[in-house]
Amino acid sequence: MSCWCRSGRCGRCGCGGWGCRFTATEAARADALVRSVLPAGEPGPLSRRVLLRDGTEVVVRPMERRDREAVQAMHERCSPASRRARYFSPKPTLSQRALELFCEPSHGLTLVAQGPDGSILALAHLMHAVDPGVAELALLVEDAWQGRGLGRALTDLLLVPARERGVVELRATVLADNARMRRLLTSLGGRVRRTDEPGTLEIRLRLDARAARAAAATPGTGGALAG
């Protein structure tokens, strides 16, 4: 196994890149151990005002149970194509169980974007995975609000609590024809991987500082398929 940071000199464990054998899981455990002995930092903001490309200001905040009806309404306003991109099928409605899970902290964190009129415009999910140090990312943006930078803003805001929770790798399973999601995550340094499911790809985004620097040093390579 090669050095987990894939950059030759990881600097994280002091080996200088020669003989490092840290996996993502081991790195997450090491991060958690370090965090446990460090002074507690300020928690990430729970609510933020975000200015979109067209100058519209929206509020991004964690989803609450009182939002369930508004989230369902937003879901139903989305086109079948947008719902298919999120759920892999043109899911006409959300079950009450799904809406409950969106609000359940043990399941992860769901952010909502609220427009000037108070309606819900988008959802962003950070979902806990079985593997330590790994979380799954998913987005749904109402059609009328796509292409304004809202998806990027939501993703950027999710990175803060992800790091606070010790996540070292974000994963998103997307349809191969979901060009928007591929562009978004590869622009942040995500690597695209094939899956066993035809027409489906997985994008993996490392959140450690070394991976971010490596991605910045090699622009334009994030969309390459890894085996």
Protein Blocks (a to p, Z undefined) as FASTA:
>chain_A
ZZfklnopnolnonnopopacdfklmmmmmmmmmmmpccdddddfbdcdddfkopacddd
dddfklmmmmmmmmmmpcfklmmmmnopacfbacfklmmmmmmmklmccdddddfkopaf
bdcdddddfbghiacddddddfklgonommmmmmmmmmmmmmmnopabdcddddfklmml
mmmmmmnopacdddfbehiacddddfbfklmmmmmmmghklmpccZZ
